[in-house]
Amino acid sequence: MVEVREWTRSDTSRYFRAPAAEDDKYTRGVVALRTGSAAYPGAAVLGVEAAWRTGAGFVRYVGEERAADAVLARRPETVVGADAGRSRVDAWVIGSGTDPALRTDAESVALREILAGTVPVVIDAGALDLAPGARAPFLITPHAREFARLQERLRLQPGGERAEGARQVAAKIGGTVLLKGACTLVAAPDGTTFAIQAGTGWLATAGTGDVLAGVLGAVTAANPDAPLAEIAAAGAWLHGHAARIAADVTAGSPGHPIVALDVAAALPPAIADVLA
């Protein structure tokens, strides 16, 4: 039986701070995203929005023209372009809104270059197949179906106890696993495992995973020396708390439907609440 520790609000508060007088946009963390596609440009917008809303000081975006235009239309503060990822980057987010079956050879080369570097990488959705063999510190963010496919690819038995499965995959690939669900689990390669139950069922809607990826990128960039498993747990807790704020889930109230951008918009008040 895997020992699982419940991640709390108090744990999360260690990974957020108000900027001090000596801070600038670089000390607050630089996030780069290589996400979205012509088919799913919204994933790029949601991840970029979440990175900004989580407090990143600088956000760079690399992606297809349709997605890049959508990012700039929503968040003109973002630095966009093929060379955006060649400058300073403290954390990468890759894969959201992409399909590995449609990935070009050039895109595969670019993603593998990121995964061969030293900058931490949040690997989502369409880049999960590239995680095995990555040399950069990395965190994967599968949902249940993606996780089952990854287990099969690694020749691990799908199904069974979720925490044990997450721990096995983390050990096998040498990276941190964030297994999304009603109870989100985070497992490190050394077996450390956290459970995060801060969210709400209203999070089960399209695009919220893209928002989570952006949150994780920003928290990673702002905490360069912290263990990735703890960063992942803090980001997941904040994401869930923002969803509860957006859905107006309070004691005794079931809340109401939300969309992914509602969660992103609720990130600043969620951080203010944590800081308080």
N, C-alpha and C positions, 0 to 999 in steps of 0.2 A: 504493500500500500504506500503510495507516494504521500509524503508529508506536504500539505498545502497550507500556506499562511494567507490569511485574509488581509488584503491591502486596504489601508484606511485613508481617510481624509488627512490625518496627521502625517502619515507617510508621504502623501502627495505634497504637502506644504513644503517639504524640504527641497523640492525641485523648482520652486517658483520664488521670485523676489522682485521687489520694485526696483527699477533702475536707479542707480546712484548718480551723483553729480559728475563723476568721472567716466560714466558709461557713454558709449557712442553706438552707432548702428552696427559696428562690427563686434563689439564686445557682447552685444545682445544675441548674437548668433546669426550666421549666414546659412540659409537653406537653399538648396538647388533641387528642382524637380524635373525629372524627365518622364513625363506622364501624359495621359490623354492621347487621342488619335483623331483622325478625320471622322471615324464612326462615333467616338465617344469624347468629344471635346469638353463636355461638362465635367468629366473627372479631373481634368487639369485645372479648371476654374475652382472646383471645390477644394482641391488640395492646396492650391495657392492661397485661396481665401482663408483656409484654416491655419496655414502657417503664419500669415500676417496676424490673424486674430489671436493666435496663441502667444504673440509677443516677439516674433522674429524681428531682428533689426534690419535684415536685408533678405529679399527673396529673389532668386534667379529662376528663370524658366527656360527649358530647352524642349522643343517639340514641334509637331507639324504646324503648318501655317494656319489652318483653320482653328486649331486649339490655341495657338499663340495669339491670334487676333481676339479670341474670346477672353483669354486671360487679361490682355491689355484693356479690353473694353470694360471689364469688371474691376480690375485692380491696376491702374496705370502706374502705380509705384513700382511695379515689378520690372526687373531687367530681363528682357527677352532677346533671344538670338542664339545662333548656333555656337557662339563663343562664350555664352553666359556661364557655362560650367567650367571654363578654363581658368577663371580667376579664383579668388579665395572662396572656399566652400567648407563649412563645418559639419554638414550632414546632407546626404542625398536621399531623395524619395524617388523610387522608380516603379514602373509597372502598372499603376492605376489607370484604368480605362484603355488597356491595350490587350491584344489577342496574340499569344505566341504563334499561332498558326499563320498570322498575317505579318509577322515580324520579318523585316528585310535582313539580309546578311550584314549590311552596314550598321543597322540598328543593333544587331546582336553583338557586333564588334564593339560598338560604343558602350553598351551596357556591361559587357565583360571587362572593359577597361576600367569602368567605375568600380566593379566588384573586385578588381585586382589591386586597387589602391589601398590607402590607409585611412580614408575618411569613412566614418560609419554610414551604413546604408539601410534605409527602410525599404524592404522588398515586398511589393504588394501585387496581387492579381496576376497580370500577364507576364510578370518577370519571375514568378515563384520557381519556374523550372530551372532558372539559372543559379539558384541558391547553393545547391551542392557543389562544392569546389571553390566557392568564393573565398578570397583571402582577406578582404576588408572585414572589419567588425560589422555584423549585420543582424537584422531583426526581420523575421517574416511575419506576415499578417493574414493568414488564410482564414476563410470561413469553413464550415464543416465539410462541404463538398470538395473544396480545394484541398483541404487537409487530407481527406480520404485518398484523393488522387496522388498526393505527395507521398503518403504512406506506401501506396502500391508501387510507386516509382522507386522508393527506397527499399522495397521488399520487406516492409514491415506489415504486420497484420492489422488491417483496418478494423475499426470498431473497438469495443471494449471500453475500459475506464478512460475518460478523456484526459485526466491529468497524467496518467501513466503514458498514454499515447503521445502527448505533447513532450514529455520528458524524453521519451525514446527518440523522437524526431530531432529534438534539440541536440542530443548527444551524437546522433548519426551525422548531422550536417555541420556540427560545430558552430551553431549560431543560436540566437534566442528566438523562441517561438511565441507568438501572441495568437492564441486560438480564440477567434471571436465567437460569441454566443450570448445567451441570456446571462450566463456566468462566464465572463472572459477569463481565460487562463493564460498565464505567462510562465514559460519554463526556460531556464538557462541550461547551457551544456553541462554544467556541474550538478544538475538536478534540482537546484533551487526553483521552487514553484510558488506562484502567487495566484490568488483568486480575486477577481474584481467584480463586485456586484452593485456598482453605483448607478447603473443605468435604468432604463425603462423599456417596456415592450414597444413603445412608440418609435424606438430606434430602428426597428425592423422595416426600413424603407430604403429605396434606392439612393445611393450616393453617400450614405453616412459612413461607409467604409473608406471612401475617398477623403472625407473630412478627417477621419481618424488618422489616416496616413500623413496628412499635413500636420496635424497636431504632434504626432510622434517625431516628425522631422524637426519641428521647432523646439520641442523639449530636448531632443538629442543635441541639437546645435548649441543650446544654451547651457548644457551640462556636459562638457567634453570629457570630464574625468570620472563620470558616474558609471556604474554597471548598467549595461543595456537592459537587463531584466527589470531593474528598478525604474529606469526611464520609461520602459514600455508600460509598466504597471501604473506609473504616475500619469502618463498620457491617456491610458484607457480610463482611469478613474475620472480625470478631468472631462473627457469626452462624454462619459455617462452622466456626469453632474450637469454639464451644459445641456444635454438632452432633457434632463428632468426640469431644468429651468425653462427651456423652450416650450416644453409640453405642459408646463404649469402643474407638474406632479408635486403635490404637497401632501402633508399628513391627512389622510382621509379622502383625498381627491384623486380620481383615476387619471386626470389630465385630458389631453386632446391630441389629435393628429398633428404631426410636424413634417416638414421636408428637410432635406439635408442642409440647405442654407440657413434654416432656422437654428440648427445646432451650431453652425459656424458663428452666427450672429450672437449666440449666447455664450460663446467662449470668454469674451472679456468680463462679463459679470460673474461667470464661474470662477475666473482667476481672482477677481476682486474678493469674492467670497472666501476663497482659499487663503488669500493674503490676510484677510481680516481675522 
